[in-house]
Amino acid sequence: MPDGGSISIDAAVAGQGHAARLEIRVADTGIGMTQETMVRAFDPFFTTKCQGLGGIGLPMVKYFAEQHGGSVEIDSVLGSGTMVTLRLPAVLPAADDRPQLQPNS
């Protein structure tokens, strides 16, 4: 984000039972991506940076997600920012096994 901006990270469980998925979203308010850049964003060593190698982070995330039965997608609007959503299968503990929050005393 050459002109600054903010980054947010969000996580949630979507669905229930065996269909439950962990969704991790990383969003920024940067310059966004063109459609051409989004199409190539998962290509190894593709980068929009002027110098340096770069270009292995998103391909690694995609490989990790697919190896574990998940997926990753990019949503971006040029001039408004980008959101990357990682979805992975979630294994939820039984209700009796979940940690219980204790009220403050």
KOLGU-4560 file (N, C-alpha, C; in nm, 3 decimals, padded with zeros to 5 digits):
<recs>
<n_xx: 00.085 n_yy: -00.116 n_zz: 00.000 ca_xx: 00.000 ca_yy: 00.000 ca_zz: 00.000 c_xx: 00.090 c_yy: 00.123 c_zz: 00.000 mol: A seq: 1 type: MET>
<n_xx: 00.129 n_yy: 00.167 n_zz: -00.117 ca_xx: 00.224 ca_yy: 00.278 ca_zz: -00.127 c_xx: 00.176 c_yy: 00.407 c_zz: -00.062 mol: A seq: 2 type: PRO>
<n_xx: 00.044 n_yy: 00.428 n_zz: -00.056 ca_xx: -00.010 ca_yy: 00.550 ca_zz: 00.003 c_xx: -00.068 c_yy: 00.528 c_zz: 00.141 mol: A seq: 3 type: ASP>
<n_xx: -00.031 n_yy: 00.416 n_zz: 00.205 ca_xx: -00.085 ca_yy: 00.384 ca_zz: 00.337 c_xx: -00.218 c_yy: 00.314 c_zz: 00.326 mol: A seq: 4 type: GLY>
<n_xx: -00.279 n_yy: 00.291 n_zz: 00.438 ca_xx: -00.406 ca_yy: 00.221 ca_zz: 00.442 c_xx: -00.412 c_yy: 00.133 c_zz: 00.564 mol: A seq: 5 type: GLY>
<n_xx: -00.512 n_yy: 00.048 n_zz: 00.570 ca_xx: -00.524 ca_yy: -00.040 ca_zz: 00.685 c_xx: -00.539 c_yy: -00.184 c_zz: 00.638 mol: A seq: 6 type: SER>
<n_xx: -00.503 n_yy: -00.276 n_zz: 00.727 ca_xx: -00.518 ca_yy: -00.419 ca_zz: 00.703 c_xx: -00.602 c_yy: -00.475 c_zz: 00.817 mol: A seq: 7 type: ILE>
<n_xx: -00.697 n_yy: -00.559 n_zz: 00.784 ca_xx: -00.777 ca_yy: -00.625 ca_zz: 00.887 c_xx: -00.771 c_yy: -00.775 c_zz: 00.865 mol: A seq: 8 type: SER>
<n_xx: -00.778 n_yy: -00.848 n_zz: 00.977 ca_xx: -00.778 ca_yy: -00.994 ca_zz: 00.974 c_xx: -00.900 c_yy: -01.039 c_zz: 01.052 mol: A seq: 9 type: ILE>
<n_xx: -00.977 n_yy: -01.126 n_zz: 00.991 ca_xx: -01.104 ca_yy: -01.171 ca_zz: 01.047 c_xx: -01.109 c_yy: -01.323 c_zz: 01.038 mol: A seq: 10 type: ASP>
<n_xx: -01.164 n_yy: -01.389 n_zz: 01.136 ca_xx: -01.180 ca_yy: -01.535 ca_zz: 01.131 c_xx: -01.317 c_yy: -01.572 c_zz: 01.184 mol: A seq: 11 type: ALA>
<n_xx: -01.377 n_yy: -01.674 n_zz: 01.123 ca_xx: -01.509 ca_yy: -01.722 ca_zz: 01.166 c_xx: -01.527 c_yy: -01.866 c_zz: 01.121 mol: A seq: 12 type: ALA>
<n_xx: -01.618 n_yy: -01.934 n_zz: 01.187 ca_xx: -01.657 ca_yy: -02.068 ca_zz: 01.145 c_xx: -01.790 c_yy: -02.055 c_zz: 01.072 mol: A seq: 13 type: VAL>
<n_xx: -01.794 n_yy: -02.110 n_zz: 00.949 ca_xx: -01.916 ca_yy: -02.105 ca_zz: 00.869 c_xx: -01.968 c_yy: -02.247 c_zz: 00.851 mol: A seq: 14 type: ALA>
<n_xx: -02.097 n_yy: -02.266 n_zz: 00.859 ca_xx: -02.155 ca_yy: -02.399 ca_zz: 00.843 c_xx: -02.156 c_yy: -02.475 c_zz: 00.974 mol: A seq: 15 type: GLY>
<n_xx: -02.204 n_yy: -02.600 n_zz: 00.967 ca_xx: -02.215 ca_yy: -02.682 ca_zz: 01.087 c_xx: -02.171 c_yy: -02.825 c_zz: 01.057 mol: A seq: 16 type: GLN>
<n_xx: -02.139 n_yy: -02.896 n_zz: 01.162 ca_xx: -02.103 ca_yy: -03.038 ca_zz: 01.151 c_xx: -01.987 c_yy: -03.061 c_zz: 01.057 mol: A seq: 17 type: GLY>
<n_xx: -02.000 n_yy: -03.165 n_zz: 00.973 ca_xx: -01.892 ca_yy: -03.200 ca_zz: 00.881 c_xx: -01.874 c_yy: -03.097 c_zz: 00.770 mol: A seq: 18 type: HIS>
<n_xx: -01.971 n_yy: -03.010 n_zz: 00.750 ca_xx: -01.962 ca_yy: -02.907 ca_zz: 00.648 c_xx: -01.900 c_yy: -02.778 c_zz: 00.702 mol: A seq: 19 type: ALA>
<n_xx: -01.865 n_yy: -02.775 n_zz: 00.829 ca_xx: -01.810 ca_yy: -02.653 ca_zz: 00.889 c_xx: -01.676 c_yy: -02.618 c_zz: 00.825 mol: A seq: 20 type: ALA>
<n_xx: -01.658 n_yy: -02.489 n_zz: 00.799 ca_xx: -01.535 ca_yy: -02.438 ca_zz: 00.740 c_xx: -01.484 c_yy: -02.322 c_zz: 00.823 mol: A seq: 21 type: ARG>
<n_xx: -01.354 n_yy: -02.318 n_zz: 00.841 ca_xx: -01.289 ca_yy: -02.203 ca_zz: 00.903 c_xx: -01.259 c_yy: -02.105 c_zz: 00.792 mol: A seq: 22 type: LEU>
<n_xx: -01.306 n_yy: -01.982 n_zz: 00.805 ca_xx: -01.279 ca_yy: -01.878 ca_zz: 00.706 c_xx: -01.190 c_yy: -01.773 c_zz: 00.769 mol: A seq: 23 type: GLU>
<n_xx: -01.078 n_yy: -01.750 n_zz: 00.707 ca_xx: -00.986 ca_yy: -01.645 ca_zz: 00.750 c_xx: -00.980 c_yy: -01.543 c_zz: 00.637 mol: A seq: 24 type: ILE>
<n_xx: -01.013 n_yy: -01.419 n_zz: 00.669 ca_xx: -01.014 ca_yy: -01.312 ca_zz: 00.569 c_xx: -00.910 c_yy: -01.207 c_zz: 00.605 mol: A seq: 25 type: ARG>
<n_xx: -00.829 n_yy: -01.172 n_zz: 00.507 ca_xx: -00.731 ca_yy: -01.065 ca_zz: 00.522 c_xx: -00.768 c_yy: -00.960 c_zz: 00.417 mol: A seq: 26 type: VAL>
<n_xx: -00.798 n_yy: -00.840 n_zz: 00.464 ca_xx: -00.842 ca_yy: -00.734 ca_zz: 00.374 c_xx: -00.757 c_yy: -00.610 c_zz: 00.394 mol: A seq: 27 type: ALA>
<n_xx: -00.739 n_yy: -00.536 n_zz: 00.286 ca_xx: -00.668 ca_yy: -00.409 ca_zz: 00.297 c_xx: -00.746 c_yy: -00.301 c_zz: 00.224 mol: A seq: 28 type: ASP>
<n_xx: -00.710 n_yy: -00.178 n_zz: 00.253 ca_xx: -00.772 ca_yy: -00.063 ca_zz: 00.188 c_xx: -00.675 c_yy: 00.001 c_zz: 00.091 mol: A seq: 29 type: THR>
<n_xx: -00.590 n_yy: -00.082 n_zz: 00.032 ca_xx: -00.486 ca_yy: -00.034 ca_zz: -00.059 c_xx: -00.539 c_yy: -00.002 c_zz: -00.198 mol: A seq: 30 type: GLY>
<n_xx: -00.450 n_yy: -00.016 n_zz: -00.296 ca_xx: -00.482 ca_yy: 00.026 ca_zz: -00.432 c_xx: -00.564 c_yy: -00.076 c_zz: -00.509 mol: A seq: 31 type: ILE>
<n_xx: -00.580 n_yy: -00.197 n_zz: -00.456 ca_xx: -00.657 ca_yy: -00.299 ca_zz: -00.525 c_xx: -00.578 c_yy: -00.359 c_zz: -00.641 mol: A seq: 32 type: GLY>
<n_xx: -00.642 n_yy: -00.452 n_zz: -00.712 ca_xx: -00.578 ca_yy: -00.521 ca_zz: -00.824 c_xx: -00.665 c_yy: -00.511 c_zz: -00.948 mol: A seq: 33 type: MET>
<n_xx: -00.599 n_yy: -00.510 n_zz: -01.062 ca_xx: -00.672 ca_yy: -00.520 ca_zz: -01.188 c_xx: -00.717 c_yy: -00.665 c_zz: -01.205 mol: A seq: 34 type: THR>
<n_xx: -00.810 n_yy: -00.687 n_zz: -01.296 ca_xx: -00.856 ca_yy: -00.823 ca_zz: -01.326 c_xx: -00.739 c_yy: -00.909 c_zz: -01.374 mol: A seq: 35 type: GLN>
<n_xx: -00.650 n_yy: -00.852 n_zz: -01.453 ca_xx: -00.534 ca_yy: -00.925 ca_zz: -01.505 c_xx: -00.441 c_yy: -00.968 c_zz: -01.391 mol: A seq: 36 type: GLU>
<n_xx: -00.422 n_yy: -00.883 n_zz: -01.293 ca_xx: -00.337 ca_yy: -00.916 ca_zz: -01.179 c_xx: -00.402 c_yy: -01.025 c_zz: -01.095 mol: A seq: 37 type: THR>
<n_xx: -00.533 n_yy: -01.017 n_zz: -01.072 ca_xx: -00.601 ca_yy: -01.121 ca_zz: -00.992 c_xx: -00.590 c_yy: -01.258 c_zz: -01.059 mol: A seq: 38 type: MET>
<n_xx: -00.598 n_yy: -01.263 n_zz: -01.191 ca_xx: -00.589 ca_yy: -01.389 ca_zz: -01.262 c_xx: -00.452 c_yy: -01.453 c_zz: -01.242 mol: A seq: 39 type: VAL>
<n_xx: -00.347 n_yy: -01.372 n_zz: -01.230 ca_xx: -00.211 ca_yy: -01.425 ca_zz: -01.217 c_xx: -00.159 c_yy: -01.428 c_zz: -01.074 mol: A seq: 40 type: ARG>
<n_xx: -00.236 n_yy: -01.382 n_zz: -00.978 ca_xx: -00.188 ca_yy: -01.366 ca_zz: -00.840 c_xx: -00.138 c_yy: -01.496 c_zz: -00.777 mol: A seq: 41 type: ALA>
<n_xx: -00.189 n_yy: -01.612 n_zz: -00.821 ca_xx: -00.145 ca_yy: -01.739 ca_zz: -00.765 c_xx: -00.035 c_yy: -01.806 c_zz: -00.848 mol: A seq: 42 type: PHE>
<n_xx: 00.010 n_yy: -01.738 n_zz: -00.953 ca_xx: 00.122 ca_yy: -01.791 ca_zz: -01.034 c_xx: 00.252 c_yy: -01.777 c_zz: -00.955 mol: A seq: 43 type: ASP>
<n_xx: 00.330 n_yy: -01.885 n_zz: -00.943 ca_xx: 00.459 ca_yy: -01.875 ca_zz: -00.873 c_xx: 00.548 c_yy: -01.767 c_zz: -00.936 mol: A seq: 44 type: PRO>
<n_xx: 00.604 n_yy: -01.686 n_zz: -00.852 ca_xx: 00.699 ca_yy: -01.580 ca_zz: -00.886 c_xx: 00.639 c_yy: -01.463 c_zz: -00.963 mol: A seq: 45 type: PHE>
<n_xx: 00.507 n_yy: -01.459 n_zz: -00.979 ca_xx: 00.444 ca_yy: -01.341 ca_zz: -01.037 c_xx: 00.445 c_yy: -01.233 c_zz: -00.931 mol: A seq: 46 type: PHE>
<n_xx: 00.486 n_yy: -01.113 n_zz: -00.969 ca_xx: 00.488 ca_yy: -01.002 ca_zz: -00.874 c_xx: 00.460 c_yy: -00.872 c_zz: -00.948 mol: A seq: 47 type: THR>
<n_xx: 00.403 n_yy: -00.779 n_zz: -00.878 ca_xx: 00.382 ca_yy: -00.645 ca_zz: -00.933 c_xx: 00.485 c_yy: -00.548 c_zz: -00.876 mol: A seq: 48 type: THR>
<n_xx: 00.574 n_yy: -00.600 n_zz: -00.792 ca_xx: 00.677 ca_yy: -00.515 ca_zz: -00.732 c_xx: 00.787 c_yy: -00.486 c_zz: -00.835 mol: A seq: 49 type: LYS>
<n_xx: 00.849 n_yy: -00.371 n_zz: -00.824 ca_xx: 00.951 ca_yy: -00.332 ca_zz: -00.920 c_xx: 01.080 c_yy: -00.411 c_zz: -00.904 mol: A seq: 50 type: CYS>
<n_xx: 01.113 n_yy: -00.452 n_zz: -00.782 ca_xx: 01.237 ca_yy: -00.524 ca_zz: -00.762 c_xx: 01.219 c_yy: -00.633 c_zz: -00.658 mol: A seq: 51 type: GLN>
<n_xx: 01.313 n_yy: -00.726 n_zz: -00.656 ca_xx: 01.305 ca_yy: -00.838 ca_zz: -00.563 c_xx: 01.228 c_yy: -00.953 c_zz: -00.625 mol: A seq: 52 type: GLY>
<n_xx: 01.246 n_yy: -01.072 n_zz: -00.567 ca_xx: 01.181 ca_yy: -01.190 ca_zz: -00.622 c_xx: 01.032 c_yy: -01.189 c_zz: -00.597 mol: A seq: 53 type: LEU>
<n_xx: 00.992 n_yy: -01.192 n_zz: -00.470 ca_xx: 00.849 ca_yy: -01.191 ca_zz: -00.437 c_xx: 00.773 c_yy: -01.301 c_zz: -00.509 mol: A seq: 54 type: GLY>
<n_xx: 00.643 n_yy: -01.298 n_zz: -00.496 ca_xx: 00.559 ca_yy: -01.384 ca_zz: -00.574 c_xx: 00.546 c_yy: -01.529 c_zz: -00.531 mol: A seq: 55 type: GLY>
<n_xx: 00.583 n_yy: -01.565 n_zz: -00.407 ca_xx: 00.564 ca_yy: -01.703 ca_zz: -00.366 c_xx: 00.465 c_yy: -01.717 c_zz: -00.251 mol: A seq: 56 type: ILE>
<n_xx: 00.425 n_yy: -01.607 n_zz: -00.190 ca_xx: 00.333 ca_yy: -01.612 ca_zz: -00.075 c_xx: 00.196 c_yy: -01.668 c_zz: -00.110 mol: A seq: 57 type: GLY>
<n_xx: 00.127 n_yy: -01.607 n_zz: -00.206 ca_xx: -00.007 ca_yy: -01.654 ca_zz: -00.241 c_xx: -00.006 c_yy: -01.794 c_zz: -00.304 mol: A seq: 58 type: LEU>
<n_xx: 00.091 n_yy: -01.828 n_zz: -00.390 ca_xx: 00.095 ca_yy: -01.966 ca_zz: -00.439 c_xx: 00.112 c_yy: -02.067 c_zz: -00.325 mol: A seq: 59 type: PRO>
<n_xx: 00.189 n_yy: -02.033 n_zz: -00.223 ca_xx: 00.207 ca_yy: -02.123 ca_zz: -00.109 c_xx: 00.077 c_yy: -02.137 c_zz: -00.030 mol: A seq: 60 type: MET>
<n_xx: 00.005 n_yy: -02.028 n_zz: -00.011 ca_xx: -00.124 ca_yy: -02.032 ca_zz: 00.059 c_xx: -00.222 c_yy: -02.120 c_zz: -00.018 mol: A seq: 61 type: VAL>
<n_xx: -00.227 n_yy: -02.104 n_zz: -00.150 ca_xx: -00.318 ca_yy: -02.185 ca_zz: -00.232 c_xx: -00.282 c_yy: -02.334 c_zz: -00.221 mol: A seq: 62 type: LYS>
<n_xx: -00.154 n_yy: -02.366 n_zz: -00.231 ca_xx: -00.110 ca_yy: -02.505 ca_zz: -00.220 c_xx: -00.150 c_yy: -02.563 c_zz: -00.083 mol: A seq: 63 type: TYR>
<n_xx: -00.123 n_yy: -02.489 n_zz: 00.025 ca_xx: -00.157 ca_yy: -02.533 ca_zz: 00.160 c_xx: -00.307 c_yy: -02.559 c_zz: 00.171 mol: A seq: 64 type: PHE>
<n_xx: -00.388 n_yy: -02.465 n_zz: 00.123 ca_xx: -00.533 ca_yy: -02.479 ca_zz: 00.133 c_xx: -00.581 c_yy: -02.603 c_zz: 00.057 mol: A seq: 65 type: ALA>
<n_xx: -00.535 n_yy: -02.620 n_zz: -00.065 ca_xx: -00.581 ca_yy: -02.732 ca_zz: -00.146 c_xx: -00.534 c_yy: -02.866 c_zz: -00.089 mol: A seq: 66 type: GLU>
<n_xx: -00.415 n_yy: -02.871 n_zz: -00.032 ca_xx: -00.364 ca_yy: -02.994 ca_zz: 00.028 c_xx: -00.447 c_yy: -03.036 c_zz: 00.149 mol: A seq: 67 type: GLN>
<n_xx: -00.517 n_yy: -02.942 n_zz: 00.211 ca_xx: -00.596 ca_yy: -02.970 ca_zz: 00.330 c_xx: -00.747 c_yy: -02.962 c_zz: 00.304 mol: A seq: 68 type: HIS>
<n_xx: -00.786 n_yy: -02.974 n_zz: 00.178 ca_xx: -00.928 ca_yy: -02.976 ca_zz: 00.144 c_xx: -00.995 c_yy: -02.841 c_zz: 00.148 mol: A seq: 69 type: GLY>
<n_xx: -00.918 n_yy: -02.736 n_zz: 00.135 ca_xx: -00.974 ca_yy: -02.601 ca_zz: 00.141 c_xx: -00.959 c_yy: -02.527 c_zz: 00.011 mol: A seq: 70 type: GLY>
<n_xx: -00.976 n_yy: -02.397 n_zz: 00.019 ca_xx: -00.965 ca_yy: -02.311 ca_zz: -00.099 c_xx: -00.922 c_yy: -02.171 c_zz: -00.057 mol: A seq: 71 type: SER>
<n_xx: -00.883 n_yy: -02.093 n_zz: -00.154 ca_xx: -00.849 ca_yy: -01.953 ca_zz: -00.130 c_xx: -00.897 c_yy: -01.873 c_zz: -00.250 mol: A seq: 72 type: VAL>
<n_xx: -00.950 n_yy: -01.754 n_zz: -00.222 ca_xx: -00.996 ca_yy: -01.669 ca_zz: -00.332 c_xx: -00.960 c_yy: -01.524 c_zz: -00.304 mol: A seq: 73 type: GLU>
<n_xx: -00.953 n_yy: -01.449 n_zz: -00.412 ca_xx: -00.920 ca_yy: -01.306 ca_zz: -00.404 c_xx: -01.038 c_yy: -01.227 c_zz: -00.458 mol: A seq: 74 type: ILE>
<n_xx: -01.074 n_yy: -01.123 n_zz: -00.386 ca_xx: -01.174 ca_yy: -01.028 ca_zz: -00.433 c_xx: -01.109 c_yy: -00.890 c_zz: -00.423 mol: A seq: 75 type: ASP>
<n_xx: -01.106 n_yy: -00.818 n_zz: -00.533 ca_xx: -01.038 ca_yy: -00.690 ca_zz: -00.531 c_xx: -01.109 c_yy: -00.592 c_zz: -00.622 mol: A seq: 76 type: SER>
<n_xx: -01.107 n_yy: -00.466 n_zz: -00.581 ca_xx: -01.161 ca_yy: -00.358 ca_zz: -00.661 c_xx: -01.050 c_yy: -00.255 c_zz: -00.676 mol: A seq: 77 type: VAL>
<n_xx: -01.013 n_yy: -00.227 n_zz: -00.798 ca_xx: -00.907 ca_yy: -00.131 ca_zz: -00.825 c_xx: -00.942 c_yy: 00.003 c_zz: -00.760 mol: A seq: 78 type: LEU>
<n_xx: -00.854 n_yy: 00.052 n_zz: -00.678 ca_xx: -00.875 ca_yy: 00.178 ca_zz: -00.607 c_xx: -00.942 c_yy: 00.164 c_zz: -00.472 mol: A seq: 79 type: GLY>
<n_xx: -00.988 n_yy: 00.043 n_zz: -00.437 ca_xx: -01.061 ca_yy: 00.025 ca_zz: -00.311 c_xx: -01.003 c_yy: -00.079 c_zz: -00.217 mol: A seq: 80 type: SER>
<n_xx: -00.912 n_yy: -00.164 n_zz: -00.265 ca_xx: -00.853 ca_yy: -00.263 ca_zz: -00.176 c_xx: -00.877 c_yy: -00.405 c_zz: -00.221 mol: A seq: 81 type: GLY>
<n_xx: -00.828 n_yy: -00.497 n_zz: -00.140 ca_xx: -00.829 ca_yy: -00.639 ca_zz: -00.173 c_xx: -00.866 c_yy: -00.720 c_zz: -00.050 mol: A seq: 82 type: THR>
<n_xx: -00.937 n_yy: -00.832 n_zz: -00.072 ca_xx: -00.965 ca_yy: -00.926 ca_zz: 00.035 c_xx: -00.929 c_yy: -01.066 c_zz: -00.013 mol: A seq: 83 type: MET>
<n_xx: -00.849 n_yy: -01.136 n_zz: 00.067 ca_xx: -00.815 ca_yy: -01.275 ca_zz: 00.040 c_xx: -00.887 c_yy: -01.358 c_zz: 00.146 mol: A seq: 84 type: VAL>
<n_xx: -00.962 n_yy: -01.459 n_zz: 00.100 ca_xx: -01.036 ca_yy: -01.546 ca_zz: 00.192 c_xx: -00.981 c_yy: -01.688 c_zz: 00.181 mol: A seq: 85 type: THR>
<n_xx: -00.935 n_yy: -01.739 n_zz: 00.294 ca_xx: -00.885 ca_yy: -01.875 ca_zz: 00.306 c_xx: -00.993 c_yy: -01.957 c_zz: 00.375 mol: A seq: 86 type: LEU>
<n_xx: -01.035 n_yy: -02.069 n_zz: 00.314 ca_xx: -01.136 ca_yy: -02.157 ca_zz: 00.373 c_xx: -01.074 c_yy: -02.295 c_zz: 00.394 mol: A seq: 87 type: ARG>
<n_xx: -01.086 n_yy: -02.345 n_zz: 00.517 ca_xx: -01.032 ca_yy: -02.476 ca_zz: 00.553 c_xx: -01.139 c_yy: -02.555 c_zz: 00.626 mol: A seq: 88 type: LEU>
<n_xx: -01.137 n_yy: -02.688 n_zz: 00.613 ca_xx: -01.232 ca_yy: -02.768 ca_zz: 00.690 c_xx: -01.211 c_yy: -02.743 c_zz: 00.840 mol: A seq: 89 type: PRO>
<n_xx: -01.320 n_yy: -02.732 n_zz: 00.913 ca_xx: -01.312 ca_yy: -02.710 ca_zz: 01.058 c_xx: -01.356 c_yy: -02.837 c_zz: 01.130 mol: A seq: 90 type: ALA>
<n_xx: -01.286 n_yy: -02.871 n_zz: 01.234 ca_xx: -01.325 ca_yy: -02.982 ca_zz: 01.320 c_xx: -01.365 c_yy: -02.920 c_zz: 01.452 mol: A seq: 91 type: VAL>
<n_xx: -01.493 n_yy: -02.924 n_zz: 01.482 ca_xx: -01.543 ca_yy: -02.862 ca_zz: 01.603 c_xx: -01.552 c_yy: -02.965 c_zz: 01.715 mol: A seq: 92 type: LEU>
<n_xx: -01.508 n_yy: -02.930 n_zz: 01.835 ca_xx: -01.522 ca_yy: -03.023 ca_zz: 01.947 c_xx: -01.669 c_yy: -03.037 c_zz: 01.985 mol: A seq: 93 type: PRO>
<n_xx: -01.703 n_yy: -03.148 n_zz: 02.046 ca_xx: -01.838 ca_yy: -03.167 ca_zz: 02.098 c_xx: -01.868 c_yy: -03.057 c_zz: 02.199 mol: A seq: 94 type: ALA>
<n_xx: -01.996 n_yy: -03.025 n_zz: 02.216 ca_xx: -02.035 ca_yy: -02.917 ca_zz: 02.306 c_xx: -01.977 c_yy: -02.934 c_zz: 02.446 mol: A seq: 95 type: ALA>
<n_xx: -01.970 n_yy: -03.059 n_zz: 02.495 ca_xx: -01.919 ca_yy: -03.083 ca_zz: 02.630 c_xx: -01.768 c_yy: -03.060 c_zz: 02.640 mol: A seq: 96 type: ASP>
<n_xx: -01.697 n_yy: -03.065 n_zz: 02.527 ca_xx: -01.552 ca_yy: -03.051 ca_zz: 02.528 c_xx: -01.505 c_yy: -02.908 c_zz: 02.505 mol: A seq: 97 type: ASP>
<n_xx: -01.596 n_yy: -02.818 n_zz: 02.473 ca_xx: -01.557 ca_yy: -02.680 ca_zz: 02.445 c_xx: -01.518 c_yy: -02.609 c_zz: 02.574 mol: A seq: 98 type: ARG>
<n_xx: -01.413 n_yy: -02.528 n_zz: 02.568 ca_xx: -01.377 ca_yy: -02.452 ca_zz: 02.689 c_xx: -01.489 c_yy: -02.358 c_zz: 02.730 mol: A seq: 99 type: PRO>
<n_xx: -01.510 n_yy: -02.345 n_zz: 02.855 ca_xx: -01.614 ca_yy: -02.258 ca_zz: 02.907 c_xx: -01.551 c_yy: -02.127 c_zz: 02.956 mol: A seq: 100 type: GLN>
<n_xx: -01.613 n_yy: -02.016 n_zz: 02.920 ca_xx: -01.566 ca_yy: -01.888 ca_zz: 02.969 c_xx: -01.612 c_yy: -01.868 c_zz: 03.112 mol: A seq: 101 type: LEU>
<n_xx: -01.524 n_yy: -01.822 n_zz: 03.194 ca_xx: -01.557 ca_yy: -01.796 ca_zz: 03.334 c_xx: -01.586 c_yy: -01.648 c_zz: 03.353 mol: A seq: 102 type: GLN>
<n_xx: -01.695 n_yy: -01.615 n_zz: 03.420 ca_xx: -01.725 ca_yy: -01.473 ca_zz: 03.445 c_xx: -01.617 c_yy: -01.412 c_zz: 03.534 mol: A seq: 103 type: PRO>
<n_xx: -01.594 n_yy: -01.282 n_zz: 03.510 ca_xx: -01.497 ca_yy: -01.210 ca_zz: 03.596 c_xx: -01.556 c_yy: -01.198 c_zz: 03.736 mol: A seq: 104 type: ASN>
<n_xx: -01.472 n_yy: -01.222 n_zz: 03.835 ca_xx: -01.518 ca_yy: -01.211 ca_zz: 03.973 c_xx: -01.478 c_yy: -01.081 c_zz: 04.033 mol: A seq: 105 type: SER>
</recs>
